[in-house]
Amino acid sequence: PRLEATGYLAPMFGAEGGLGLDGPYKRDFTQWGPYTHADASLVWPLSTFGRHTAGKTAASAQADVEREKARQVEHEVRREIRRLYGLRLFARSMLPSLNSATETLNSALKAAREKYDAGTGEVSIVSVMRLQYGAGELARVTRQANDGARLATLALRQAMGLDAHARVDFADDRFVTDVAEVGSLAALVAEAKKKRPEAGQLRHGEKAVQALVRAERLSAMPVLFAAAVGQVDWSPVRPSGRSA
């Protein structure tokens, strides 16, 4: 349904005598007053022979497509956070093994140097240099693991919209065994077709296109409607006139 109305107020000079069928008409510019006008029209559709319904269906399906797009963005953010969280766990899971290997290698290097300095011939300079190289590589990898854990933590805060120095309590500091059962590939694909936002966009998009095609096919059909029109004019400086 559509209702349209117009109204305005304007100054109007006076008049004497009748208007139209009521006799002669004489202007009086010495007398002024307000003149008001208002008109309105009401159109109430009765039937579009299915075009209106098809258009509503298309609009509703398109809105569903946009909601699925928003859900897809949410999934992408969630997946990025899970990836960063996994990187942090991976880096921190490496640290205990790296620290243990560093302690063992440092002890071996210390013992090798003592034997080499003693000149017993049990350890050569080549063996000492190999142990020193290994200690350097372990130190480099340990720094990378620590830097990776810190960088992943900062990235997590940014992905979650937090301040760079905000406190975050992590559930785990290293990888734990996942006990969740994974279904078969066919079951996972079937579930993805139902729940993935990309699949939802395809379903709702197809529905919207079909509804638009149906609406265009019905565009040549007439529209049945009921209408009412009214108009009123009034001024205290004019005599009333009869509607012709």
ZADOVO-482964 format. One record per residue: x, y, z of N, C-alpha, C in turn. Coordinates in steps of 0.2 Angstrom, whole numbers, padded with zeros to 4 digits, always signed. Last residue first. Layout:
BEGIN
XYZXYZXYZ
...
// end
This chain:
BEGIN
-0088+0106-0046-0091+0105-0052-0091+0097-0054
-0092+0110-0029-0088+0106-0034-0091+0105-0040
-0095+0127-0025-0097+0120-0025-0092+0116-0030
-0085+0137-0013-0088+0136-0020-0090+0128-0020
-0086+0150-0001-0086+0143-0003-0089+0142-0010
-0076+0165-0003-0083+0161-0002-0082+0154-0004
-0061+0169+0006-0065+0167-0001-0071+0164+0001
-0055+0171+0017-0056+0177+0013-0059+0175+0007
-0052+0159+0023-0057+0163+0026-0059+0169+0022
-0050+0144+0013-0048+0151+0015-0053+0155+0018
-0046+0128+0007-0050+0132+0012-0046+0139+0013
-0048+0112-0001-0045+0119-0001-0049+0124+0004
-0044+0095-0003-0048+0100+0000-0044+0107+0000
-0046+0079-0010-0043+0086-0011-0047+0091-0007
-0042+0062-0013-0046+0067-0010-0042+0074-0010
-0044+0045-0020-0041+0052-0020-0045+0057-0017
-0040+0028-0019-0045+0033-0017-0041+0040-0017
-0040+0012-0027-0037+0019-0026-0042+0023-0023
-0034-0005-0029-0040+0000-0027-0037+0007-0025
-0028-0015-0042-0027-0011-0036-0033-0007-0035
-0018-0026-0051-0025-0024-0049-0024-0021-0042
-0007-0026-0064-0008-0025-0057-0015-0023-0055
-0004-0038-0078-0006-0031-0075-0006-0032-0067
+0012-0044-0083+0005-0045-0080+0003-0039-0077
+0025-0043-0087+0020-0041-0091+0013-0041-0089
+0032-0049-0076+0032-0042-0077+0027-0039-0082
+0034-0063-0075+0027-0060-0073+0027-0052-0074
+0047-0064-0078+0042-0067-0083+0035-0064-0081
+0053-0058-0067+0053-0055-0074+0048-0058-0079
+0050-0067-0057+0047-0060-0057+0047-0057-0064
+0057-0078-0061+0050-0079-0061+0047-0072-0061
+0070-0073-0060+0068-0075-0067+0060-0075-0067
+0070-0071-0046+0071-0065-0051+0068-0067-0058
+0070-0084-0042+0064-0080-0040+0064-0073-0045
+0082-0089-0047+0076-0092-0049+0070-0087-0048
+0090-0081-0039+0090-0080-0046+0084-0083-0049
+0088-0085-0026+0086-0078-0028+0086-0078-0035
+0092-0099-0026+0085-0097-0025+0083-0090-0027
+0105-0097-0029+0101-0100-0034+0094-0099-0033
+0109-0091-0016+0109-0087-0022+0105-0090-0028
+0106-0101-0007+0102-0095-0007+0102-0091-0013
+0116-0110-0011+0109-0112-0011+0105-0106-0011
+0128-0103-0011+0126-0106-0017+0118-0107-0017
+0129-0099+0002+0128-0094-0003+0126-0097-0009
+0130-0112+0008+0124-0108+0009+0123-0103+0004
+0143-0115+0004+0138-0119+0001+0131-0116+0002
+0150-0105+0011+0150-0105+0004+0145-0109+0001
+0147-0109+0025+0144-0103+0022+0145-0103+0014
+0144-0126+0028+0149-0121+0026+0145-0115+0023
+0133-0135+0031+0135-0130+0036+0140-0125+0034
+0131-0144+0021+0125-0141+0025+0127-0135+0029
+0143-0148+0016+0138-0145+0011+0132-0142+0015
+0149-0153+0027+0151-0146+0025+0146-0143+0020
+0142-0165+0029+0141-0160+0034+0143-0153+0031
+0148-0171+0017+0140-0170+0018+0139-0165+0023
+0161-0172+0021+0159-0168+0015+0151-0166+0015
+0161-0180+0032+0163-0173+0032+0161-0169+0027
+0156-0192+0026+0152-0189+0031+0154-0181+0032
+0167-0195+0018+0160-0194+0015+0156-0190+0020
+0177-0197+0027+0177-0191+0022+0171-0190+0019
+0171-0200+0044+0174-0202+0037+0174-0196+0032
+0176-0190+0058+0172-0195+0054+0175-0196+0047
+0187-0191+0072+0186-0188+0065+0182-0193+0061
+0186-0188+0089+0185-0193+0084+0183-0189+0077
+0197-0181+0100+0191-0180+0096+0191-0185+0090
+0209-0180+0107+0205-0186+0107+0199-0186+0104
+0225-0174+0104+0218-0173+0102+0214-0180+0102
+0237-0171+0116+0234-0176+0112+0227-0174+0110
+0244-0154+0115+0241-0160+0119+0238-0165+0114
+0257-0143+0114+0252-0147+0111+0250-0153+0115
+0258-0130+0127+0261-0134+0122+0255-0139+0119
+0250-0122+0135+0257-0120+0133+0260-0124+0128
+0232-0119+0135+0238-0123+0134+0244-0120+0132
+0224-0108+0136+0222-0114+0139+0228-0119+0140
+0231-0092+0141+0230-0097+0136+0228-0104+0139
+0225-0076+0144+0226-0082+0148+0225-0088+0143
+0232-0061+0141+0228-0066+0138+0230-0073+0141
+0233-0044+0143+0234-0050+0146+0229-0055+0143
+0239-0032+0130+0234-0035+0134+0235-0042+0137
+0248-0026+0122+0250-0028+0129+0245-0031+0133
+0241-0023+0111+0247-0027+0110+0250-0030+0117
+0223-0025+0114+0229-0021+0114+0235-0026+0114
+0213-0035+0102+0216-0033+0109+0222-0029+0108
+0208-0042+0091+0206-0035+0092+0208-0032+0099
+0212-0054+0088+0206-0054+0092+0204-0047+0094
+0223-0051+0080+0218-0054+0077+0211-0054+0081
+0231-0046+0090+0229-0041+0085+0223-0044+0082
+0234-0057+0098+0230-0051+0101+0228-0047+0096
+0240-0065+0089+0234-0067+0091+0230-0061+0095
+0252-0058+0087+0247-0058+0081+0240-0061+0084
+0258-0060+0099+0256-0053+0097+0251-0053+0091
+0260-0074+0099+0255-0071+0104+0253-0064+0102
+0268-0075+0088+0262-0078+0087+0257-0075+0093
+0280-0068+0094+0276-0065+0088+0269-0068+0087
+0283-0077+0104+0281-0070+0106+0277-0067+0100
+0285-0089+0096+0280-0089+0102+0278-0082+0103
+0296-0084+0089+0290-0087+0086+0284-0087+0090
+0306-0082+0098+0303-0076+0094+0297-0078+0091
+0308-0095+0103+0305-0090+0107+0302-0084+0104
+0312-0101+0091+0306-0104+0094+0303-0098+0099
+0324-0094+0088+0318-0094+0083+0312-0096+0087
+0332-0097+0099+0329-0090+0098+0323-0090+0093
+0333-0111+0096+0330-0109+0102+0327-0102+0102
+0341-0110+0084+0334-0113+0084+0330-0111+0090
+0352-0104+0090+0349-0101+0084+0341-0103+0084
+0357-0114+0099+0355-0107+0101+0351-0104+0096
+0359-0125+0090+0354-0125+0095+0352-0118+0097
+0370-0119+0083+0364-0120+0079+0358-0121+0084
+0379-0118+0093+0377-0112+0090+0371-0113+0086
+0381-0132+0096+0378-0128+0101+0376-0121+0098
+0387-0136+0084+0380-0139+0086+0377-0134+0091
+0399-0129+0084+0394-0128+0079+0387-0130+0081
+0404-0136+0095+0403-0129+0096+0398-0127+0090
+0406-0149+0090+0401-0148+0096+0400-0140+0097
+0415-0146+0080+0408-0149+0079+0404-0148+0084
+0426-0142+0088+0423-0137+0083+0416-0140+0081
+0429-0154+0094+0427-0148+0098+0423-0143+0094
+0433-0162+0083+0427-0164+0087+0425-0158+0092
+0444-0155+0079+0438-0156+0075+0432-0158+0079
+0453-0157+0090+0450-0150+0089+0444-0150+0084
+0449-0173+0098+0453-0169+0093+0450-0162+0092
+0452-0183+0112+0447-0178+0108+0451-0174+0104
+0462-0190+0117+0455-0194+0116+0451-0189+0112
+0474-0184+0119+0473-0187+0113+0466-0190+0112
+0477-0177+0131+0477-0185+0131+0476-0188+0124
+0477-0164+0133+0482-0167+0129+0482-0174+0129
+0469-0156+0141+0473-0160+0144+0478-0164+0140
+0461-0150+0131+0466-0146+0134+0471-0150+0138
+0453-0161+0128+0457-0158+0123+0463-0154+0126
+0446-0162+0140+0450-0168+0138+0455-0165+0132
+0439-0150+0141+0444-0152+0146+0449-0157+0144
+0432-0151+0129+0437-0145+0130+0442-0147+0135
+0423-0161+0132+0428-0162+0127+0433-0156+0127
+0416-0156+0143+0420-0161+0144+0425-0162+0138
+0409-0145+0136+0414-0144+0142+0418-0149+0143
+0402-0152+0127+0407-0148+0125+0412-0146+0130
+0393-0159+0135+0398-0163+0131+0403-0159+0129
+0386-0149+0141+0390-0153+0145+0395-0157+0141
+0380-0143+0130+0385-0139+0133+0389-0144+0138
+0372-0154+0126+0377-0152+0122+0382-0148+0125
+0363-0154+0137+0367-0160+0136+0373-0158+0131
+0357-0141+0136+0361-0143+0142+0365-0149+0141
+0351-0142+0123+0356-0137+0124+0361-0139+0130
+0342-0152+0125+0347-0154+0120+0353-0149+0122
+0333-0145+0134+0337-0151+0136+0342-0153+0132
+0329-0135+0125+0333-0133+0131+0337-0139+0134
+0322-0142+0116+0328-0138+0114+0332-0136+0120
+0312-0148+0123+0317-0152+0120+0323-0148+0118
+0305-0136+0127+0308-0140+0132+0313-0145+0129
+0302-0129+0114+0307-0126+0119+0309-0131+0124
+0292-0135+0106+0299-0136+0105+0304-0134+0110
+0280-0129+0112+0282-0137+0112+0289-0139+0111
+0281-0116+0107+0282-0118+0115+0283-0125+0116
+0278-0118+0094+0285-0115+0096+0286-0117+0103
+0266-0124+0094+0271-0127+0091+0278-0125+0093
+0258-0114+0100+0259-0120+0104+0265-0124+0101
+0259-0104+0090+0262-0103+0097+0263-0109+0101
+0253-0111+0080+0260-0109+0079+0263-0107+0086
+0240-0112+0085+0244-0118+0084+0251-0116+0083
+0236-0098+0085+0237-0102+0092+0241-0108+0091
+0236-0096+0072+0241-0093+0076+0242-0096+0083
+0225-0104+0068+0232-0105+0065+0237-0102+0070
+0215-0099+0076+0217-0106+0077+0224-0107+0074
+0214-0086+0069+0216-0087+0076+0218-0094+0078
+0210-0091+0056+0217-0087+0057+0219-0087+0065
+0197-0096+0059+0203-0100+0057+0210-0097+0058
+0191-0084+0063+0192-0090+0068+0197-0095+0066
+0191-0077+0051+0194-0074+0057+0196-0080+0062
+0183-0086+0044+0190-0085+0042+0194-0082+0048
+0171-0086+0050+0175-0092+0050+0182-0091+0048
+0167-0072+0048+0168-0075+0055+0173-0081+0055
+0166-0073+0034+0171-0069+0037+0173-0071+0044
+0155-0082+0033+0161-0084+0031+0167-0080+0033
+0145-0074+0039+0147-0080+0043+0154-0082+0040
+0144-0064+0029+0146-0062+0035+0149-0068+0039
+0139-0073+0019+0145-0070+0018+0148-0067+0024
+0126-0076+0025+0131-0081+0024+0138-0079+0023
+0120-0064+0023+0122-0066+0030+0127-0072+0030
+0120-0063+0010+0124-0058+0013+0125-0060+0020
+0110-0073+0007+0117-0074+0004+0122-0069+0008
+0099-0068+0014+0102-0074+0016+0109-0075+0014
+0096-0058+0005+0098-0056+0012+0102-0062+0015
+0092-0065-0006+0099-0061-0007+0101-0059+0000
+0080-0071-0001+0086-0075-0002+0093-0071-0003
+0073-0059+0000+0074-0063+0006+0080-0067+0005
+0072-0055-0014+0076-0051-0009+0077-0054-0003
+0065-0066-0019+0072-0065-0021+0076-0060-0016
+0053-0065-0012+0057-0071-0011+0064-0070-0013
+0049-0053-0017+0050-0053-0010+0054-0059-0009
+0047-0056-0031+0052-0051-0029+0054-0051-0021
+0037-0066-0029+0043-0068-0032+0048-0063-0030
+0026-0057-0025+0029-0063-0020+0036-0065-0023
+0025-0049-0036+0027-0046-0029+0030-0051-0025
+0020-0058-0046+0027-0054-0046+0029-0052-0040
+0008-0064-0044+0014-0068-0042+0020-0064-0042
-0002-0055-0048-0002-0061-0051+0005-0065-0050
-0004-0044-0040+0001-0043-0045+0002-0050-0049
-0018-0037-0032-0015-0043-0035-0010-0041-0040
-0020-0025-0025-0024-0031-0024-0021-0038-0026
-0013-0011-0018-0013-0016-0023-0017-0022-0020
-0020+0004-0015-0019-0002-0011-0019-0008-0017
-0016+0021-0013-0016+0015-0018-0015+0009-0014
-0022+0036-0010-0021+0030-0007-0022+0025-0012
-0018+0053-0009-0020+0048-0013-0018+0041-0010
-0023+0070-0005-0020+0064-0003-0023+0059-0008
-0020+0088-0002-0023+0082-0006-0019+0076-0004
-0023+0104+0003-0021+0098+0005-0024+0093+0000
-0021+0121+0006-0023+0116+0001-0020+0109+0004
-0026+0137+0012-0023+0131+0013-0025+0126+0008
-0022+0154+0014-0025+0149+0009-0022+0142+0010
-0025+0168+0024-0022+0162+0023-0026+0158+0018
-0028+0185+0017-0029+0179+0023-0025+0173+0020
-0033+0202+0014-0029+0196+0013-0029+0191+0019
-0040+0215+0005-0042+0210+0011-0037+0204+0009
-0038+0222-0005-0038+0226+0001-0038+0221+0007
-0042+0216-0017-0035+0216-0015-0033+0220-0008
-0054+0207-0022-0053+0212-0017-0046+0212-0014
-0063+0202-0037-0057+0202-0033-0057+0208-0028
-0078+0195-0040-0075+0201-0040-0069+0201-0035
-0089+0186-0050-0083+0185-0046-0080+0192-0046
-0107+0181-0052-0101+0185-0054-0095+0185-0048
-0113+0164-0047-0113+0171-0049-0107+0175-0051
-0111+0151-0045-0114+0155-0040-0115+0162-0042
-0103+0143-0053-0110+0143-0054-0114+0148-0050
-0089+0152-0049-0091+0147-0054-0099+0148-0055
-0093+0160-0034-0088+0157-0038-0091+0152-0043
-0100+0176-0029-0099+0169-0029-0094+0166-0034
-0093+0190-0020-0097+0187-0024-0096+0179-0024
-0076+0194-0018-0083+0195-0016-0087+0192-0022
-0060+0190-0010-0065+0190-0016-0072+0191-0014
-0043+0193-0005-0050+0191-0004-0054+0192-0011
-0027+0184-0008-0032+0190-0008-0039+0188-0007
-0017+0174+0002-0022+0174-0003-0026+0181-0002
-0002+0165+0006-0007+0170+0007-0011+0171+0001
-0002+0147+0009+0000+0153+0006-0005+0158+0007
+0003+0130+0013-0001+0136+0016+0002+0142+0012
+0000+0113+0008+0004+0119+0008-0001+0125+0011
+0003+0096+0005-0001+0101+0008+0003+0107+0008
+0000+0079+0000+0003+0085-0001-0001+0091+0002
+0003+0061+0001-0001+0067+0003+0003+0074+0002
+0001+0044-0002+0004+0051-0004+0000+0056-0002
+0003+0028+0002-0001+0034+0003+0003+0040+0002
+0002+0011-0004+0006+0018-0004+0001+0023-0003
+0004-0006+0000+0000+0000+0000+0004+0006+0000
// end
